[in-house]
Amino acid sequence: MPSSTYLGAPASGSALRLAVYTDYVYRRQAQAVYAERAFAMFVARLADCCERLVIAGRLSPQPGRWHYRLPETVEYLPLPYYASLARAVSGTPAMLRSVLRFWKLLDDVDAAWILGPSPLSLVFAVLSAMRGKTTVLGARQDLPRYARTRHPNRRALQAAALLLETLQRAAARRLPMIVVGPDLARRYRTAPHVLQLTVSLISETDIVAASEVERRSYDDELCILSVGRLEAEKNPLLLADVLAQLLERNGRWRLTVCGEGAMAGDLSRRLRELGVGERAELRGYVPIDGGLLELYRSSHAFLHVSWTEGLPQVLYEAFAAGVPVVATAVGGVPEAVGEAGLLVPAGDAQAAASALARVAADDALRWRLVRAGFEEARRHTIEAECRRVADFIRANG
């Protein structure tokens, strides 16, 4: 942890008019606005800590719904649409128009939390600082590593990601920084102030009672739950390999996968190739308040197998449900999980299967993991984390 890490001083109670930018796409259906990523719901809860909250992001030209609807307490500033940073040149006109809209937004806010790195995030940070606004940078993941994993054959894109991170790290020598997880906190330790954030969508009321966990039997069928996007950097095909190894040892295992993505079909095929398709269920997207919490609570273990991570919020959802966690030791996961989970090397199906088998066989180990998970979940509720963000921004104003 850097010596300048902000630990969360009490809020001054002063009013805060805050703009937040992430390079996300949003959709509109009638008067409702929908986000493509769950992180937008965390940002939206900052409205409870602010006088005014405005979320800025690209508006898709295609109307429709996504899974995450912004609440009416949040204002949304639509920015002109461009397809992706991978095609940044064709998106230049839209980016220029976005700069004008963000400049106007700065007339009506006191502070801006700008998450990147991206071309627009860097420009927006410069504009905000020029206007004398409280300007805080943000990072959620190791962008160069993400680019290498997601686009392994696109060297130019990988070089662009490295350049963007280098520029943001240079800007962070002057501006305060909010980062997700300890790994990014170390990378940005030269910032004048650093807040290490845990992105959590759980409330105190979501944490199950210990008595409910005690009723969970490990004597019959054993259910593994995995939740996350089915994309290359999440390594979803490993889930099939882990299940196959477990079933070779013990036929009681089942796998439930919740999430969408380009590799859903690949995962389904891999399960069939290994002959374990009948012991797995791909549920697609399941809302946290529409059945996902129940799936956590009825599972016997939670498995997370990403190649790269900042700090995944799904770990805290599992902790809150009292589910033992097995996760790959990548990014900020090891230090954040601590004693609350078993860590395995990324890409190692045998290690993950062995860890899950230990969880099923060892009562004392399970309870140690569950108790430590409860402590982590209580420390990192969405209410507590949003207060820390708002306090940090005020303290740097």
N, C-alpha and C positions, 0 to 999 in steps of 0.2 A: 504494500500500500504506500502511495506517495505521502511524504510528510505534510503536503499541503491539502490532503483530502479533507473535505468538509464533512463534519460529523452530524450536522443537523441542529443548528442553534434555534432557539425558540423564535417563532414568527413575531414580527413587530406588530402585526395586526393591521398594517397599512393597506389601503386599497391597491389592487394590482390589475392593470389592464394588459393582458398578455396575448401576443400573437405566437403561434407555433407553426413551424413549417417542417414538413417531411416530404420527400419526393415520392408521394403516394398518389394513386389514382382513386378518384371518387366517382360515384354515379348518383344521378338524381332520378327519383320517381315521384311525380307530383311535387309536393313540397318537402319530401323527405330526402336526406342525403345519406348515402351508404359508402362505407370504406371497404377497401380490399383486404386490409390487415387488422388483426386484433389489437395491435399496438395503438390504433386510433381510439379504442375504447378507454385505454389507460389515459391517454392525453385528454380525452373528453371529461374525465373525472376531475381534472384540474379546475373545472368550472366551480367546484365546491369550495375552492381556495382562492378564487379570484373575483373581482368585481365584474370583469368582462373577459371572455376567452374567445379568440378567433383562430380557427384552424384553416390554414392555407394549403391548397394542394391542387393538382391537375384534375380537371373535370372531364370525364370521358364523354365523347360526343354521342355515345350510345346510352340512352336512358335505360333504367332497370334497377334491380335490387342486387345488393351483395349481402353478406352475412352480418355486417356490423353497421347498424343504423346509428348515426350520431343523434344524441338527445337534443331536444329543442332548446335546452339551456346553452347550447354551443352555437356560435356563429360560424358560418363557413364562407371563406373567400375562394371562389372558383378561379383557378389559374388556367390559361390556355393549355390545350392538350398537345402533347407530343408522345410518340409511341414508347420510346425508351432511351436511356443513355447510350445503349449500344448503337443507336442511330442518331447521335447527337447533332450531326451536321444538318440533317433534314429538320430537326426540331429547333434550330436556331431562331427562326422568326417567332415561334411561340414563346421561347425563353425570353426574348427581348420584350414582348408584350407583358410577360409575367413580371419583369423588373419594374415596369411602370405601375402595375397594379399593387405590387408590394410597397413601392415608394409611397403611394397614396395611403395604404393601410397604416403606415408608420405615423401618419398625422393623428391617429386616434388611439394609439396604444402607448404604454410606458416602457414595455419590455418585449423582447423577442427571444424565443428559444428556437434555435435553428439547427436541425439535425441533418447531418451529412455523413461523409463528404459527397458533394455533387457540385456540378458547375453552378447551379442556381443557389445552393446553400452558401457557397463562398461569396457570391455577389451580394446576396441578401445580408450576410453578416457585415460586409463592408458598408452597405447602405445604412444599416441600423446603427452601426457605430458612428458613422458620419453625422447622423441625425441626433446624436447624443442620447440614444435610447439605451437602456440596460440590455446588453447583448450577450447571450449565453449560447455557446456552441454545444452540440450533442453528437454522440456516436453510439450506435447500437451493435455494430459488428466490425470485424476485421475485413475491410473492403477488399484489399489485395488478395487475401486468402479466399474470400468468397468468389472473386472473379476467376481465380485459378481453378477452383472446384467446379463452378457453374459453367465456365467457358474454357476448358482445358486447351483447346486448339486455337484460341484467338489471342495471340500474343499482343496485338495492338491494344485490345481491350484491357488486358492485364496491365500493360504499361500505363494506360490511362488511369486505371484504378490506383496504381501506386503513386502516380503524380497527384491525383486528387487528395490522397491521404497525406502526402508530403506537404501539400499546400495547407491542408487543414491543421496539421501539426504545427506549422509555422504560425498560423493565425492564433492557435491555442497558446502560444507563448505570451500573448497579450490579453486574451479573453478567457473568462472562466469556462469550465467544461463540465457537462453532465454526461457520464458514460455508463453503459450497462455492463456490470461485472468487473472483477478485479483485473483481468487480463488487459482490458482497455484502459483501466485506471493507471496501470503501469506505463502503457504506451504514451499516455498523455500527461505524464507526471510533471512535465515542465510547465504546464498551465499555471497561472497564478493561484487558482483555486479549482479543485476537482471534487465533484460529487459523484460517488459510486452508487448507481441506482440499481435497484432490483425491480424489474417490470413484473407486477403481479396483478391479477384480476380477481383475486379472492378477497372476500370480506371476512371479518371475524366470525360472522354467523355461518360461513361455509365450512368451518373447521369441525370435523365430526367429533363426537364424544368417544373417549377411549373404550367405553362399554360396547359401542358399535363395532369397533375393531376386534374386540375379544370374541365376538360371535362369528367372526370369519374363520371358517374351517379350511384347513389345508390337507384334509384326509381324502377328499374326493377329487373332482375335476379342478385343475389349476389354470386360472385365466390370466394371461399376460395382456396388458393394455399398452398400446403405443399411440401417441397423439402428435400430429405435426404435418406439415406440408410434405407431399410426396414429390420432392425435387432432388436433383443430383446431390446437392450439398448436404441433404439430410440422410443420404445413404439408405433408402428404404429397402433395397433388395436384401440387405443383411438380415432384415427381420425374418425372411423366409429361411435363410441358412440357420439362424438361431433356432427357429421352431423345429426344423428338421433334426438338428442335433439333440434337442431336448426330447423329441419323440423317440429317438433311437434308445434313449436311456429309460424313458418313462412315458407310457401312452396316455397319461392323464392331462397333458398340456393342451391348451387352446390359445389362439392369438386373435385379438380384436384390434383393428387398425382404424383410427379415426383421422381423416384428413383427405384433402384433395390435392391434385397436382398432375404434372405431365407424366409422372412415372407410375400412376395407378395401374395402367394396363401392364406395364413391365413387371410390377410386383405380383399381380395376379398370375401372370404366365410363369414367373419364377416359382411361386407356390405350387402350381400344377406340375412343373417339371420335376420338382423334388418330391412329388407325391404326397404333399401335406395340405393341399387345397381344401380338403374337407374339414381340416382342423383350424381353419383361419376364416375370419370374416372381415371384409373391407366395408366399413360403414359409411365412408365419405365424410362430409362435414357434419358434425353433431354440435349444436349450440350448447354452451356451458349451462344455460338454464333450460335446455330442451332435451335433456337425457344424458349429457356428458358427465355431470357430477355423479349421477347414479352409476354410470359405467366405471368411473374411478372407484366408487365405494364398493362395488361388487367384484372388483378385480383382486388378484392375489399378488401381483407384482406389476411395476411400471417399467417399461424399457424404452430408452432413448439412445439412438445410435448415430447421431450426426457426425459428419466429418469436421464441421466447423460450427461454432456457436459464440454468441456473446454470453448471454445467460438466459436460457429458455424459461418462459413463464410456466410452461406445463409442469416443470418440476415442482413448483409451489402448489399447483393444483393437486398433484399426487400427494405431496406432504400433507395438505389440508385434509385429504381423504384417508390418511393413515395407511397409505399403500407403500410398501418397501420399493425403493428405487434402485435400478441398475442403469448407469449412464456412461457414455464415453467421456474420457478425460480430455476434453478439448476446450479451448477458449477459457472462459471464466467459470466453467462448471466445477473443476476440482476444488478451488478455494471456497466457492459459494456453497457447495453441497456439504463439504466437511464430513462429519460423522453421520449425516442423514442419508447416505446412499453408498452403494458399492460402485467403484469406478473401474472401467475396463479400457483397454486400448481401442482406438478407433479402427474399425474394419476387422476386428477379431471376433468371429462368430463363436469360436470355442470358448473364449474367455467370458463372453456374455452368457452363453448357455451354462457354464459352470457357476457363474455368480447367481443366476436365477435358481439353479438347483440347490445351491447353499441356502438361499432365502427360504425355499420350500421346506428344507430339511431341518433347519435350526431355529427353534422357537426363540431362544435367547437373542440370536442375531436379529431376527425380525423385530422384536420389541425394542431393541436398541435403536434400530433404524427408524421405527415408527415414532418413538419418543423424540428423537433428535429432529425428525421431520416436523412434528407438531411445533417444536420450539422455533424452527425456521419460518414456518407458515405464520405464526403469531407475530413474529418480528417484521414480517414483510407483507402485511395486508395492503390492499390498494389505497385505503385511506391513509395509512402511515406513509407510504411511499409518495403519494401526491403531496402531502403536507411537506415532506422533505424537499421536493422539487420547488414548490412555491416559496418556502423559507429561503432556500439557496438563492433563488432569483432575486428576492427582496434584499437579501444580505449583500448582494453584489451590485445593488442599484446606487 
